[in-house]
């Protein structure tokens, strides 16, 4: 695969050295365009990496077209990006600058080498992005080929057919891409069950992980898992949530799992592994739900179905709310959250009984084993 680099700069002379150095490298194709050609260049060149200047000529705060191009790339053609500019301060404190696919280099002596090193560092990212794009395009092509004939045969109104095809394509593309997982594909990393940031932003969902805004992000007790059914939480232009508060299971450290399996912190680690593995494979315990760590966001935790709280929906979100929504969980793990809580909460309440006497009763009631005839 040839690595396509798009250099966006109105002063071509200022990036000629960089362009020449890139062209010397095997497997790289570099093109220089001005700010006014960016739309056509992105469409025609389909860059893997963009090297972007910010300002025209003598920079001023009002003459930074590179900022608008940055927004365009971020929203419509996301790819690794290197800001290569004499005025990096125009970027301010934009939090997106911390994204691992964004680099900033100031023009000056030796800066071309730094940009090339940034580009080389992005090669593995580009390869992964291309692989994903290829799989998505393949799934979409298969879906349209299989679904479109039936839609247009049954629906005559063009707008209705378009809407139906879009809805069916969404579901089917996701199903096609999950085909390997549903048939015993590769083992998932535990954190692959999360959607972070959440893909549905308008309302909360069952299984959402929330954190106390003022809490320590590495302390499990700062977190909770939402148990309220998603259908009661939908919010759009036609509907409001059916509830004012969500039911949430409060989290604690993984040492609480040991009590579930009859152990404590003094137990041998190998014995802990032997007892915990069946519980983890099942996905839940009698009163708890193991919550895997999400690297960079929260630690390994346990949601405790014995410690429930009702939290106002209005206190979960952005701004000054008490809780911030950290992540959602993908299906079928969302169903696992609901199922685990149902098994805990919906069981009939029974008093303690004399189980020792009962087991004796059961054993005494067992039929005698048949005796084999003696051999002569």
C-alpha positions in Angstrom: 0.0 0.0 0.0 1.3 3.4 -0.9 1.0 6.0 1.9 -0.8 9.1 0.5 0.3 12.3 2.2 -1.6 15.6 1.6 0.3 18.7 2.5 -2.0 21.7 2.9 -0.1 25.0 2.7 -0.7 28.2 0.7 3.0 28.9 0.6 4.3 26.0 -1.4 7.9 27.1 -1.0 7.8 26.7 2.8 7.0 23.0 2.4 9.0 22.1 -0.7 11.9 20.7 1.3 9.4 18.5 3.3 7.7 17.4 0.0 11.1 16.5 -1.6 12.2 14.5 1.4 8.9 12.6 1.5 9.1 11.8 -2.2 12.5 10.2 -1.7 11.0 7.6 0.6 9.8 4.4 -0.8 6.0 3.7 -0.6 5.1 7.4 -0.1 3.2 9.7 -2.4 3.0 13.4 -1.3 0.9 16.2 -2.8 0.9 20.0 -1.9 -2.4 22.0 -2.2 -3.5 25.4 -1.1 -6.3 26.1 1.4 -8.8 26.8 -1.4 -8.3 23.3 -2.9 -8.8 21.2 0.2 -12.3 19.8 -0.7 -11.3 18.5 -4.1 -7.9 17.2 -2.8 -9.6 15.2 0.0 -12.0 13.7 -2.5 -9.5 13.0 -5.3 -6.4 12.2 -3.2 -8.1 10.3 -0.3 -5.1 11.0 2.0 -4.0 8.6 4.7 -2.3 11.5 6.5 -2.7 15.3 6.3 0.0 17.8 7.1 -1.7 21.0 7.7 -0.6 24.7 8.0 -2.9 27.1 9.9 -2.5 30.6 8.5 -1.9 32.5 5.3 1.2 34.7 4.9 1.7 36.8 8.0 -0.5 35.1 10.6 -3.2 37.0 12.5 -5.9 35.7 14.8 -8.5 36.3 12.0 -6.5 34.6 9.2 -6.3 31.0 10.1 -8.2 28.9 7.5 -6.3 25.9 8.7 -8.7 25.8 11.7 -11.7 25.4 9.5 -9.9 22.6 7.5 -9.1 20.9 10.8 -12.9 20.9 11.6 -13.6 19.5 8.2 -11.1 16.6 8.5 -12.2 15.9 12.1 -15.9 15.6 11.2 -15.9 14.1 7.7 -12.6 12.5 6.8 -10.9 11.5 10.0 -7.3 10.5 9.5 -4.0 11.1 11.3 -3.0 14.8 11.1 0.2 16.8 11.7 -0.1 20.5 12.3 2.9 22.0 10.6 2.8 25.7 11.3 4.8 28.7 12.4 2.0 29.6 14.8 0.9 26.6 16.8 -0.3 28.9 19.5 -3.4 29.6 17.2 -4.6 26.1 18.2 -5.1 27.3 21.8 -6.1 24.6 24.4 -8.2 22.5 22.1 -8.6 19.1 23.9 -8.5 17.3 20.6 -4.8 18.1 20.4 -4.3 15.3 22.9 -5.8 12.7 20.5 -3.2 10.1 19.7 -3.7 10.6 16.0 -2.8 14.3 16.1 0.7 15.8 16.3 1.9 19.5 16.2 5.3 20.6 14.8 6.5 24.2 14.6 8.2 25.2 11.3 11.9 25.9 11.7 15.3 24.3 11.5 15.1 20.5 11.5 11.3 20.5 11.5 11.0 18.5 8.3 12.7 15.5 10.0 10.3 15.7 12.9 7.3 15.7 10.6 8.6 12.7 8.7 9.1 10.9 12.0 5.5 11.7 12.9 4.4 10.3 9.6 6.4 7.2 10.1 4.9 6.8 13.5 1.4 6.9 12.0 2.0 4.1 9.5 0.6 1.3 11.8 -2.4 3.5 12.5 -3.0 4.0 8.8 -2.8 0.3 8.1 -5.4 -0.5 10.8 -7.7 2.2 9.6 -7.5 1.0 6.0 -8.2 -2.6 7.2 -11.4 -1.4 9.0 -12.5 0.7 6.0 -12.1 -2.3 3.7 -14.2 -4.5 6.0 -16.9 -1.9 6.4 -17.1 -1.3 2.6 -17.2 -5.1 2.0 -20.1 -5.5 4.6 -22.0 -2.5 3.1 -21.5 -3.9 -0.5 -22.8 -7.3 0.5 -25.7 -5.7 2.4 -26.9 -3.5 -0.4 -26.6 -6.3 -2.9 -28.8 -8.6 -0.8 -31.3 -6.1 0.6 -31.9 -3.4 -2.0 -33.8 -5.5 -4.6 -36.4 -6.5 -2.0 -36.8 -2.9 -0.7 -37.4 -1.4 -4.2 -39.7 -4.2 -5.2 -42.0 -3.7 -2.2 -41.8 0.1 -1.8 -42.6 2.4 -4.6 -42.3 5.8 -2.9 -38.6 6.9 -3.4 -38.2 8.6 -0.1 -39.8 5.8 1.9 -37.6 3.3 0.0 -34.5 5.3 0.8 -35.4 5.5 4.5 -36.2 1.7 4.7 -32.9 0.8 2.9 -31.0 3.0 5.3 -32.6 1.4 8.4 -32.1 -2.1 7.1 -28.5 -1.4 6.0 -27.6 -0.1 9.5 -28.7 -3.3 11.2 -27.5 -5.7 8.6 -24.0 -4.2 8.3 -23.6 -4.5 12.0 -24.8 -8.1 11.9 -22.5 -9.0 9.0 -19.5 -7.5 10.8 -20.3 -9.4 14.0 -20.7 -12.7 12.2 -17.4 -14.1 13.3 -18.0 -13.2 16.9 -21.4 -14.8 17.0 -20.0 -18.0 15.6 -17.1 -18.4 18.1 -14.6 -15.9 16.6 -11.5 -14.6 18.3 -11.5 -14.1 22.0 -12.4 -10.5 22.9 -10.3 -8.3 25.2 -12.6 -7.7 28.2 -12.7 -3.9 27.5 -14.0 -4.5 24.0 -17.5 -4.8 25.5 -17.5 -1.0 26.1 -18.6 1.8 23.9 -16.5 4.8 25.0 -17.5 7.4 24.3 -21.1 6.2 24.2 -22.6 6.1 20.6 -26.1 7.0 21.8 -25.7 10.4 23.4 -29.4 11.6 23.7 -30.3 9.4 26.6 -29.0 6.8 29.1 -29.0 3.0 28.6 -29.0 -0.1 30.7 -25.4 -0.9 31.7 -24.1 2.6 31.4 -21.1 3.2 33.6 -21.4 6.5 35.5 -18.9 8.2 37.8 -19.2 10.8 40.5 -17.8 13.9 39.0 -15.9 14.8 42.1 -14.7 11.2 42.7 -11.3 9.6 42.1 -11.4 8.0 38.6 -9.3 5.1 39.9 -11.4 4.4 42.9 -14.2 1.8 42.2 -16.5 3.4 44.8 -16.8 6.5 42.5 -18.7 4.4 40.0 -22.1 2.9 39.4 -23.9 0.8 36.8 -27.3 1.8 35.5 -29.9 -1.0 35.9 -33.1 0.8 34.7 -34.4 -0.7 31.4 -33.2 1.4 28.3 -36.8 1.6 27.0 -37.7 3.7 30.1 -34.9 6.1 29.5 -35.4 7.1 25.8 -35.5 10.8 25.1 -36.1 12.4 21.7 -38.4 15.0 20.1 -41.4 12.7 20.6 -40.7 11.1 24.0 -39.4 11.9 27.4 -38.1 9.3 29.9 -40.7 7.4 31.8 -38.8 7.8 35.0 -37.2 10.7 36.8 -34.6 8.5 38.5 -32.5 5.6 37.5 -31.7 2.6 39.6 -28.0 2.0 39.8 -25.8 -0.6 41.4 -22.9 1.0 43.2 -19.4 -0.4 42.6 -16.6 -1.6 44.8 -13.2 -3.2 44.6 -12.7 -6.7 43.2 -11.9 -8.0 46.7 -15.7 -8.2 47.1 -15.7 -11.0 44.5 -13.9 -13.2 47.0 -16.8 -13.2 49.4 -19.0 -14.4 46.5 -16.8 -17.5 46.2 -16.2 -18.1 49.9 -12.6 -16.7 50.0 -10.8 -13.7 51.5 -7.6 -11.8 50.9 -5.6 -14.4 52.9 -6.5 -17.1 50.4 -3.8 -18.4 48.0 -3.8 -16.6 44.6 -4.1 -19.9 42.7 -7.1 -20.9 44.7 -8.6 -17.5 44.0 -8.1 -18.0 40.3 -9.7 -21.5 40.4 -12.8 -20.2 42.2 -13.2 -17.0 40.3 -12.8 -18.4 36.8 -16.2 -20.1 36.7 -17.9 -17.0 38.0 -16.2 -14.8 35.3 -17.1 -17.3 32.6 -20.8 -17.2 33.7 -20.6 -13.4 33.7 -22.2 -12.7 37.1 -22.5 -14.0 40.6 -25.5 -14.3 42.9 -25.3 -10.7 44.0 -22.7 -9.1 41.9 -21.5 -8.3 38.3 -17.8 -8.2 37.5 -16.9 -5.0 35.6 -13.7 -5.2 33.6 -11.3 -2.3 33.5 -11.3 0.1 30.6 -7.7 1.2 30.2 -7.3 4.9 30.7 -10.8 5.3 32.1 -11.6 3.1 35.1 -10.2 0.1 37.0 -11.5 -3.4 37.4 -14.6 -3.3 39.6 -17.6 -5.1 40.9 -21.2 -3.8 40.7 -23.0 -4.8 43.9 -26.7 -5.6 43.5 -27.1 -5.3 47.3 -26.1 -1.7 47.2 -28.6 0.1 45.1 -29.3 3.9 44.8 -31.9 5.9 42.9 -30.2 8.8 41.1 -31.9 11.7 39.4 -31.5 11.6 35.6 -30.9 15.3 35.7 -27.8 14.7 37.8 -26.1 12.5 35.1 -24.5 14.3 32.1 -22.3 17.2 31.2 -21.8 20.5 32.9 -22.2 20.7 36.7 -24.1 17.4 37.2 -23.2 15.1 40.1 -22.4 12.2 37.8 -20.7 12.0 34.4 -21.5 9.2 31.9 -18.2 7.4 31.2 -19.1 4.5 28.9 -21.9 2.3 27.6 -21.7 -1.5 27.1 -22.4 -3.2 23.8 -24.8 -6.1 23.2 -24.9 -8.8 24.4 -23.2 -7.5 27.4 -26.0 -5.0 28.0 -28.4 -7.9 28.2 -26.0 -9.6 30.7 -26.4 -6.6 33.1 -30.2 -6.9 33.0 -30.2 -10.7 33.3 -27.8 -10.7 36.2 -29.8 -8.2 38.1 -33.1 -10.0 37.4 -31.7 -13.3 38.7 -30.6 -11.5 41.9 -33.7 -9.4 42.5 -36.5 -11.5 41.1 -35.8 -14.7 43.1 -38.3 -15.6 45.8 -37.3 -14.6 49.3 -36.9 -17.7 51.4 -36.0 -18.1 55.1 -33.0 -20.0 56.2 -33.6 -23.7 56.6 -31.9 -26.6 58.3 -29.9 -27.6 55.2 -27.8 -30.2 57.1 -31.0 -32.1 58.1 -32.4 -31.7 54.6 -29.3 -33.2 52.9 -29.5 -36.1 55.3 -33.1 -36.6 54.3 -32.3 -36.5 50.6 -29.5 -39.0 51.0 -31.7 -41.4 53.0 -34.3 -41.2 50.3 -31.9 -42.3 47.6 -32.7 -45.8 46.2 -30.2 -48.5 47.0 -27.9 -49.3 44.1 -28.5 -52.5 42.3 -26.1 -55.2 43.3 -24.3 -57.0 40.6 -24.8 -60.8 40.7 -21.9 -62.7 42.1 -19.8 -64.5 39.5 -19.4 -68.3 39.9 
